């Protein structure tokens, strides 16, 4: 009989075979004067969006790198979107585009 895994019987559990599953992940890194001052990652899109909205572009040297990984692969490579932004308007527009389903 297969092993019980989180209340669900897995047919591959007898032999130790498990599928690797990916979750959608969101990353934000804030750079000021070329140094990373903040880093954040989450699996919740709402938290990602509001954290990105809170970034202050007070200095002209502020850059924000965002990355969104998706729960599927294309030809064995995990799909993702990323970019670096230097103003608030472009950052918000990119985050909305990366989050939409």
MDTraj code that builds the backbone (N, CA, C; nanometers):
import mdtraj as md
import numpy as np

residues = "UNK UNK UNK UNK UNK UNK UNK UNK UNK UNK UNK UNK UNK UNK UNK UNK UNK UNK UNK UNK UNK UNK UNK UNK UNK UNK UNK UNK UNK UNK UNK UNK UNK UNK UNK UNK UNK UNK UNK UNK UNK UNK UNK UNK UNK UNK UNK UNK UNK UNK UNK UNK UNK UNK UNK UNK UNK UNK UNK UNK UNK UNK UNK UNK UNK UNK UNK UNK UNK UNK UNK UNK UNK UNK UNK UNK UNK UNK UNK UNK UNK UNK UNK UNK UNK UNK UNK UNK UNK UNK UNK UNK UNK UNK UNK UNK UNK UNK UNK UNK UNK".split()
xyz = np.array([
    [0.0847, -0.1179, 0.0000],
    [0.0000, 0.0000, 0.0000],
    [0.0892, 0.1241, 0.0000],
    [0.0567, 0.2271, -0.0814],
    [0.1375, 0.3490, -0.0862],
    [0.1361, 0.4237, 0.0466],
    [0.2383, 0.5039, 0.0657],
    [0.2482, 0.5837, 0.1872],
    [0.1442, 0.6953, 0.1862],
    [0.1030, 0.7332, 0.3049],
    [0.0090, 0.8431, 0.3189],
    [0.0892, 0.9729, 0.3237],
    [0.0630, 1.0621, 0.2292],
    [0.1366, 1.1874, 0.2200],
    [0.0380, 1.3019, 0.2295],
    [0.0361, 1.3707, 0.3426],
    [-0.0550, 1.4825, 0.3664],
    [-0.2004, 1.4432, 0.3432],
    [-0.2387, 1.3231, 0.3864],
    [-0.3770, 1.2791, 0.3752],
    [-0.4144, 1.2263, 0.2376],
    [-0.3184, 1.2205, 0.1444],
    [-0.3467, 1.1723, 0.0084],
    [-0.2516, 1.0569, -0.0204],
    [-0.3059, 0.9477, -0.0733],
    [-0.2209, 0.8355, -0.1092],
    [-0.1516, 0.8641, -0.2407],
    [-0.0228, 0.8451, -0.2422],
    [0.0559, 0.8698, -0.3620],
    [0.1016, 0.7367, -0.4195],
    [0.0684, 0.7113, -0.5450],
    [0.1050, 0.5852, -0.6087],
    [0.2561, 0.5731, -0.6240],
    [0.3246, 0.6843, -0.6444],
    [0.4692, 0.6811, -0.6619],
    [0.5459, 0.6821, -0.5310],
    [0.4768, 0.6956, -0.4200],
    [0.5444, 0.7063, -0.2911],
    [0.6150, 0.5775, -0.2520],
    [0.5652, 0.4632, -0.3006],
    [0.6286, 0.3362, -0.2682],
    [0.7724, 0.3335, -0.3161],
    [0.7955, 0.3851, -0.4351],
    [0.9280, 0.3816, -0.4947],
    [1.0065, 0.5093, -0.4663],
    [0.9446, 0.6070, -0.4029],
    [1.0134, 0.7306, -0.3712],
    [1.0104, 0.8330, -0.4829],
    [0.9179, 0.8175, -0.5782],
    [0.9086, 0.9124, -0.6881],
    [0.8128, 1.0245, -0.6513],
    [0.8588, 1.1451, -0.6619],
    [0.7735, 1.2610, -0.6365],
    [0.7962, 1.3626, -0.7466],
    [0.6881, 1.4243, -0.7918],
    [0.6999, 1.5295, -0.8933],
    [0.7452, 1.6584, -0.8268],
    [0.8315, 1.7301, -0.8940],
    [0.8737, 1.8601, -0.8433],
    [0.7698, 1.9621, -0.8868],
    [0.7169, 2.0359, -0.7917],
    [0.6173, 2.1369, -0.8251],
    [0.6716, 2.2746, -0.7915],
    [0.6391, 2.3695, -0.8745],
    [0.6819, 2.5070, -0.8537],
    [0.5628, 2.5912, -0.8113],
    [0.5886, 2.6898, -0.7302],
    [0.4869, 2.7881, -0.6950],
    [0.5271, 2.9201, -0.7581],
    [0.4298, 3.0035, -0.7806],
    [0.4600, 3.1354, -0.8313],
    [0.5265, 3.2149, -0.7199],
    [0.6429, 3.2725, -0.7471],
    [0.7181, 3.3482, -0.6464],
    [0.7458, 3.4876, -0.6992],
    [0.7520, 3.5830, -0.6070],
    [0.7735, 3.7236, -0.6385],
    [0.8958, 3.7738, -0.5618],
    [0.9831, 3.8469, -0.6313],
    [1.1051, 3.8982, -0.5703],
    [1.1171, 4.0482, -0.5965],
    [1.1626, 4.1234, -0.4968],
    [1.1907, 4.2666, -0.5109],
    [1.3264, 4.2929, -0.4466],
    [1.4128, 4.3648, -0.5188],
    [1.5411, 4.4081, -0.4636],
    [1.5551, 4.5570, -0.4919],
    [1.5867, 4.6339, -0.3888],
    [1.6013, 4.7789, -0.4014],
    [1.7491, 4.8146, -0.3890],
    [1.8002, 4.8906, -0.4876],
    [1.9392, 4.9343, -0.4900],
    [1.9459, 5.0859, -0.4812],
    [2.0339, 5.1359, -0.3979],
    [2.0601, 5.2803, -0.3893],
    [2.2105, 5.3000, -0.3971],
    [2.2521, 5.3859, -0.4869],
    [2.3943, 5.4139, -0.5103],
    [2.4718, 5.2857, -0.5387],
    [2.4107, 5.1938, -0.6115],
    [2.4764, 5.0702, -0.6519],
    [2.4809, 4.9606, -0.5476],
    [2.4290, 4.9840, -0.4270],
    [2.4297, 4.8827, -0.3215],
    [2.2868, 4.8394, -0.2904],
    [2.2692, 4.7087, -0.2679],
    [2.1374, 4.6581, -0.2333],
    [2.1041, 4.6980, -0.0905],
    [1.9913, 4.7673, -0.0728],
    [1.9511, 4.8116, 0.0609],
    [1.8312, 4.7333, 0.1137],
    [1.7594, 4.6634, 0.0237],
    [1.6423, 4.5881, 0.0671],
    [1.6179, 4.4723, -0.0286],
    [1.5769, 4.3602, 0.0266],
    [1.5444, 4.2426, -0.0526],
    [1.4199, 4.1775, 0.0080],
    [1.3307, 4.1314, -0.0773],
    [1.2038, 4.0775, -0.0303],
    [1.1558, 3.9724, -0.1285],
    [1.1068, 3.8594, -0.0782],
    [1.0422, 3.7607, -0.1651],
    [0.9207, 3.7031, -0.0938],
    [0.8199, 3.6680, -0.1739],
    [0.6954, 3.6164, -0.1191],
    [0.6257, 3.5302, -0.2243],
    [0.5250, 3.4579, -0.1813],
    [0.4426, 3.3796, -0.2731],
    [0.3052, 3.4439, -0.2910],
    [0.2825, 3.5577, -0.2286],
    [0.1522, 3.6249, -0.2354],
    [0.1617, 3.7494, -0.3230],
    [0.0769, 3.7552, -0.4250],
    [0.0827, 3.8656, -0.5206],
    [0.0413, 3.9984, -0.4582],
    [-0.0543, 3.9966, -0.3680],
    [-0.1009, 4.1203, -0.3056],
    [0.0098, 4.1829, -0.2206],
    [0.0790, 4.0994, -0.1452],
    [0.1896, 4.1479, -0.0625],
    [0.3017, 4.2045, -0.1499],
    [0.3317, 4.1372, -0.2609],
    [0.4327, 4.1834, -0.3566],
    [0.3954, 4.3205, -0.4131],
    [0.2700, 4.3354, -0.4535],
    [0.2260, 4.4598, -0.5151],
    [0.2344, 4.5768, -0.4175],
    [0.1845, 4.5580, -0.2958],
    [0.1859, 4.6676, -0.2000],
    [0.3266, 4.6986, -0.1485],
    [0.4108, 4.5985, -0.1410],
    [0.5504, 4.6228, -0.1009],
    [0.6228, 4.7027, -0.2104],
    [0.5949, 4.6708, -0.3353],
    [0.6545, 4.7447, -0.4466],
    [0.6034, 4.8873, -0.4536],
    [0.4752, 4.9058, -0.4242],
    [0.4169, 5.0400, -0.4243],
    [0.4786, 5.1289, -0.3172],
    [0.5277, 5.0699, -0.2098],
    [0.5823, 5.1456, -0.0981],
    [0.7251, 5.1945, -0.1209],
    [0.7895, 5.1487, -0.2295],
    [0.9273, 5.1905, -0.2570],
    [0.9292, 5.3391, -0.2902],
    [1.0203, 5.4121, -0.2263],
    [1.0336, 5.5567, -0.2473],
    [1.1493, 5.5826, -0.3441],
    [1.1208, 5.6570, -0.4498],
    [1.2238, 5.6947, -0.5466],
    [1.2681, 5.8382, -0.5174],
    [1.3202, 5.8625, -0.3978],
    [1.3609, 5.9973, -0.3588],
    [1.4938, 6.0364, -0.4228],
    [1.5827, 5.9414, -0.4391],
    [1.7131, 5.9681, -0.4983],
    [1.7127, 5.9224, -0.6439],
    [1.7881, 5.9920, -0.7260],
    [1.7936, 5.9544, -0.8682],
    [1.8716, 5.8254, -0.8894],
    [1.9442, 5.7799, -0.7865],
    [2.0232, 5.6580, -0.7998],
    [1.9457, 5.5327, -0.7586],
    [1.8204, 5.5466, -0.7211],
    [1.7401, 5.4327, -0.6762],
    [1.6973, 5.3484, -0.7959],
    [1.7207, 5.2168, -0.7852],
    [1.6771, 5.1210, -0.8867],
    [1.6073, 5.0061, -0.8152],
    [1.5037, 4.9531, -0.8784],
    [1.4306, 4.8405, -0.8207],
    [1.4299, 4.7262, -0.9220],
    [1.4752, 4.6093, -0.8774],
    [1.4735, 4.4884, -0.9607],
    [1.3580, 4.4025, -0.9125],
    [1.2698, 4.3619, -1.0042],
    [1.1607, 4.2707, -0.9685],
    [1.1681, 4.1476, -1.0574],
    [1.1242, 4.0365, -1.0017],
    [1.1232, 3.9102, -1.0758],
    [1.0028, 3.8297, -1.0303],
    [0.9328, 3.7690, -1.1257],
    [0.8198, 3.6822, -1.0963],
    [0.8457, 3.5491, -1.1658],
    [0.8511, 3.4402, -1.0885],
    [0.8664, 3.3068, -1.1470],
    [0.7295, 3.2406, -1.1521],
    [0.7060, 3.1629, -1.2557],
    [0.5754, 3.1013, -1.2775],
    [0.5820, 2.9511, -1.2536],
    [0.4676, 2.8883, -1.2191],
    [0.4681, 2.7468, -1.1786],
    [0.4684, 2.6483, -1.2952],
    [0.5363, 2.6792, -1.4032],
    [0.5477, 2.5846, -1.5132],
    [0.6823, 2.6035, -1.5815],
    [0.7188, 2.5060, -1.6616],
    [0.8462, 2.5092, -1.7311],
    [0.8238, 2.5167, -1.8805],
    [0.9150, 2.5797, -1.9502],
    [0.9162, 2.5821, -2.0962],
    [1.0452, 2.5158, -2.1409],
    [1.0349, 2.4000, -2.2036],
    [1.1516, 2.3242, -2.2498],
    [1.2512, 2.2975, -2.1371],
    [1.2016, 2.2689, -2.0188],
    [1.2877, 2.2360, -1.9057],
    [1.3428, 2.3563, -1.8315],
    [1.3076, 2.4763, -1.8744],
    [1.3538, 2.5984, -1.8091],
    [1.2336, 2.6663, -1.7439],
    [1.2474, 2.7041, -1.6175],
    [1.1357, 2.7674, -1.5487],
    [1.1099, 2.9055, -1.6066],
    [0.9832, 2.9347, -1.6341],
    [0.9437, 3.0629, -1.6927],
    [0.9435, 3.1730, -1.5880],
    [0.9882, 3.2933, -1.6280],
    [0.9876, 3.4068, -1.5369],
    [0.9867, 3.5374, -1.6157],
    [0.9494, 3.6448, -1.5485],
    [0.9592, 3.7816, -1.5985],
    [1.0438, 3.8586, -1.4993],
    [1.1267, 3.9490, -1.5492],
    [1.2043, 4.0327, -1.4588],
    [1.2387, 4.1649, -1.5257],
    [1.2848, 4.2590, -1.4454],
    [1.3232, 4.3882, -1.4986],
    [1.3742, 4.4801, -1.3894],
    [1.4464, 4.5847, -1.4319],
    [1.4978, 4.6863, -1.3407],
    [1.4321, 4.8186, -1.3758],
    [1.3838, 4.8888, -1.2754],
    [1.3063, 5.0116, -1.2974],
    [1.3625, 5.1257, -1.2137],
    [1.3562, 5.2474, -1.2706],
    [1.4127, 5.3645, -1.2036],
    [1.3074, 5.4691, -1.1698],
    [1.1794, 5.4417, -1.2023],
    [1.0742, 5.5346, -1.1601],
    [0.9497, 5.4573, -1.1181],
    [0.8683, 5.5223, -1.0405],
    [0.7524, 5.4583, -0.9775],
    [0.6477, 5.4155, -1.0803],
    [0.6222, 5.4976, -1.1799],
    [0.5194, 5.4689, -1.2804],
    [0.5508, 5.3396, -1.3565],
    [0.6742, 5.3248, -1.4025],
    [0.7131, 5.2038, -1.4760],
    [0.7109, 5.0803, -1.3866],
    [0.7510, 5.0966, -1.2610],
    [0.7506, 4.9851, -1.1664],
    [0.6090, 4.9317, -1.1446],
    [0.5135, 5.0207, -1.1203],
    [0.3745, 4.9797, -1.0968],
    [0.3165, 4.9130, -1.2204],
    [0.3442, 4.9686, -1.3378],
    [0.2937, 4.9118, -1.4630],
    [0.3492, 4.7707, -1.4852],
    [0.4774, 4.7521, -1.4607],
    [0.5390, 4.6197, -1.4772],
    [0.4838, 4.5193, -1.3769],
    [0.4661, 4.5620, -1.2520],
    [0.4133, 4.4695, -1.1504],
    [0.2719, 4.4254, -1.1880],
    [0.1887, 4.5168, -1.2359],
    [0.0532, 4.4795, -1.2785],
    [0.0575, 4.3798, -1.3930],
    [0.1477, 4.4024, -1.4883],
    [0.1602, 4.3115, -1.6035],
    [0.2105, 4.1732, -1.5611],
    [0.3064, 4.1671, -1.4685],
    [0.3613, 4.0400, -1.4244],
    [0.2617, 3.9597, -1.3422],
    [0.1724, 4.0291, -1.2695],
    [0.0769, 3.9610, -1.1816],
    [-0.0431, 3.9083, -1.2571],
    [-0.0877, 3.9768, -1.3632],
    [-0.2118, 3.9378, -1.4291],
    [-0.2087, 3.7943, -1.4776],
    [-0.3255, 3.7327, -1.4732],
    [-0.3342, 3.5903, -1.5071],
    [-0.3967, 3.5694, -1.6411],
])
top = md.Topology()
chain = top.add_chain()
for i, resn in enumerate(residues, 1):
    res = top.add_residue(resn, chain, resSeq=i)
    for name in ("N", "CA", "C"):
        top.add_atom(name, md.element.get_by_symbol(name[0]), res)
traj = md.Trajectory(xyz[None], top)
